[in-house]
Amino acid sequence: MLKNINISHKLVLMILLPIMGLIYFTTAITLEKLATVEQMELLQELSVLAVKSSSLIHELQKERGMSAGFIGSKGNNFSQELQKQRHLTDIAIKKINKYFNGNTFDTEITNNLATIFSALKVITSKRKLIDKLEISTESEMLYYTKIIDTLLTGINYLSKKITNPELYNKVLAYANLLQAKEKAGIERATLNNVFSRNEGYFASGMYNKFILLVGLQYIYIKEFFIFATPGQQEIYNQIIQGKTIVEVERIRKRVINKQLKQKIIADLQIHLGYGGLIHHFKNYVLRGDQKYIDAFHEQYQNAYLIMAKYKQLSNISVNEIENIEIVKETFDRYNLYLSVTIDLKSRNKKIGEIDKIVKIDDMPAIMALAELRYSSHLHVEPETWWEMATNRIELFKKVENYIASDLKLSANILKRNAQSVFFSSLVITGITILLTLFLSIFFARGITKPLHILVDAANKISFGKRDNIYINKHSGDEIGTLSSAMNQMLTSIRSSESLLIQRNELIRNVFGRYLSDEVVNTLLETESGLTMGGERREITILTSDLRGFTAQSNKLPSEQVIKILNFYLETVGEIIAEYNGTINEFLGDGILVFFGAPILREDDPERAIACAIAMQLAMTTVNKKLQKWGFDALEMGIGINTAEVVVGNIGSEKRTKYSAIGNGVNLAYRIESYTVGGQIFISESTLRKTSDIVKVATEKQVNPKGIKQTIKIYEVEGIEGKYNLHLHKKEVELFPLKEEVLLQYAILKDKHVGKQIFNARIVKLSSTRAVIYCETIQIPKLLSNLKINFINISDEDVYAKVLSHGTEGLYIHFTSLSLGLKQQLLDKINN
């Protein structure tokens, strides 16, 4: 389409495209600034919403804590305070609801607030359950905590909308402070419930929850200091200090210390009760078994360790130490009387006689443990804790309010800056576009005018009107240089035009119809090479194919398959070129090579065999490279046949292919199909022409498809004479197995899997071959291809070829076997 546009229009397009790009990018930058302005406006709205959400969170936190204390005290505490707090919570709910209805937010914020309002609809029913003490502390706290977490999620949404790094850090600092404040609120509610309980102890799981909440507060405060500005950090350090903070820490330490005492006292009670050392003592008195003595001594040692641990605790009173000593004396008395009891038992004293001698009063120890347990009572008034924890949260609230104000101020500053940059961008963009348009038109006219003169001269030359043409040089730039060059061109164009057209036409036709370099070089020597048709000629055909590569390639990415193929084909392609073979086709991983077409030589069969041996030897180099890359090794089979075929150009005048046609080509493919990896089979016709220098390892009789009579094929192991090439054949040693390996196989017919399945088992095995014993009288023919599946080992399809029949079974060669499955099979060899 552009070919039909004159140069002036092309220059317009050339100039127009950069201008459009300039407009696009400047517009994009301007829109980006506008988006920043809109983002700052949104941030202002979200900041207000965050503050109102924070106010609601604050009131819900207090209501949650008072409700927990109310439930823990069974309605005796916080009754009036709770009613007042509920009123404050309702006011905060109305404020955020009013702000939400008066503004428009995106879907995520809208859905978040809808979830909150949906949960708040049932707050009245929850409050009634709390008043009636018909709800557990856990359920009550979970209800309020879910609403608060949803509100905090909405505040965290701010960080997703901000691209400014400084403002982003401030929002994260704000969010982490709110999270720390929320965990402080849950801690307040949790301990309020514990202190309000008459027992004065933690319910199951509540102590661990308390410790977790304290730890989370430290984590969130640490995160706050990571993202907070130095000014925010200083405000925090100024506000979060004083008596309130010290008192909260003191109560925490007291709670932890008391809980440790409770745990130790509980362990001591176990030693006094059922299953303890007294229990084992009495069992020995009754039954006299040695196991009770051993159990007693073990419990006695444990009790001593527990009492020592108690004494090491901080804030231990004299009375507590005295009670521990009482328990210790009781345990010591039992230990002393155990020796007495053992002696009495050895003298066959009866139980009644032993009871009269061994008398121990357990009551002092029981009373001492009761006093110790009472001393571990938390003894903290819920009102005291509530006041201290609330004062600490109010300090957090002051820091929170400062950071919220800082966020609003930062958003206003960024908004003003963004608006200023936006208007500046508009002005600069307009000036730039106008200036670019003016300069583009000016320079374009300076180019198009002399170009029109050159175009007119070029048109005259193209029509053969080259006489009396002279182009004036209008400038010293490239156009002036072009004018001089055109004048010089006119002097030589007449003599070379005809020859150039003919030569270009010939090359274009030849290269459009041939691929092989040798074919191209031969046909370029004469135009008769373009003639359709062919001639009968005796040539030697070589075909090669990789064994198992299709199965391997199905497991690899296409890029890796192409990488392997390119390296393999490049390696063997160089060898084929070295032996003057003509590669006619690459068929996937297969190659069709002619020796004798298009150039006929007397030693074509010899070179074909030497080339095949060199190709097989080169597979060692190929496989070293593949293994270095991490791929499985490859094996190649080669078939060679010498026959008279028709060679020449096949196709149409528009598309031509140089090829060979005849049964000899098909037979070469059939011979190759009988090979396994590393083998070279040649036909009898090829052997007749090379028998004086070719060394044959084996002879086989086969019935290829399409040939009525049986023919002989020969396995090559080397070639003498000037080539002196030999395959490195190693005897394959087969080993018996340490365990039976079962398999099923089907016979392949023309690459189609037969429907009948046969059972067999491996008798002997090597890395490439196996002897299998078939449980059927229908034995596959020699050189048949088998599809094998190993039972209870792998579902991988394995392919093999029947090499021979023996007394032990069928000798097969694996043509497709993955490295992993090969290792599994080799592991079953009896070492």
Salt bridges, closest charged atoms under 4 A:
GLU59 OE1 - LYS62 NZ 3.69
GLU63 OE2 - ARG127 NE 2.87
ASP90 OD1 - ARG127 NH1 3.16
ASP106 OD2 - LYS161 NZ 3.40
GLU108 OE2 - LYS160 NZ 3.09
ASP131 OD2 - ARG86 NH1 3.06
GLU166 OE2 - LYS170 NZ 3.78
GLU182 OE2 - ARG64 NH1 2.77
GLU187 OE2 - ARG252 NE 2.70
GLU199 OE1 - ARG197 NE 3.77
GLU247 OE2 - ARG250 NH2 2.30
GLU249 OE2 - ARG252 NH1 2.83
ASP267 OD2 - LYS263 NZ 3.15
GLU320 OE2 - LYS261 NZ 3.08
GLU325 OE2 - LYS311 NZ 2.63
ASP332 OD2 - LYS328 NZ 3.08
ASP343 OD2 - ARG347 NH2 2.99
GLU394 OE2 - HIS58 NE2 2.89
GLU400 OE1 - LYS181 NZ 3.64
GLU400 OE2 - LYS397 NZ 3.12
ASP406 OD2 - LYS170 NZ 3.52
ASP467 OD1 - ARG494 NH2 3.96
GLU505 OE1 - ARG508 NH2 2.31
GLU518 OE2 - ARG601 NH2 3.86
GLU535 OE2 - ARG537 NH2 2.23
GLU538 OE1 - LYS689 NZ 3.08
ASP545 OD2 - ARG547 NH1 3.29
GLU585 OE2 - LYS657 NZ 2.57
ASP603 OD1 - ARG607 NE 3.00
ASP603 OD2 - LYS722 NZ 3.82
ASP604 OD1 - ARG607 NH2 1.97
GLU635 OE1 - HIS813 NE2 3.63
GLU644 OE1 - ARG536 NH1 3.63
GLU672 OE2 - ARG547 NH2 2.88
GLU699 OE2 - LYS712 NZ 3.45
GLU715 OE2 - LYS729 NZ 3.47
GLU720 OE2 - HIS726 NE2 3.72
GLU739 OE1 - LYS828 NZ 3.38
GLU740 OE2 - ARG761 NE 3.92
ASP750 OD2 - LYS705 NZ 3.37
GLU796 OE1 - LYS555 NZ 3.49
ASP797 OD1 - LYS787 NZ 3.46
GLU808 OE2 - LYS764 NZ 3.31
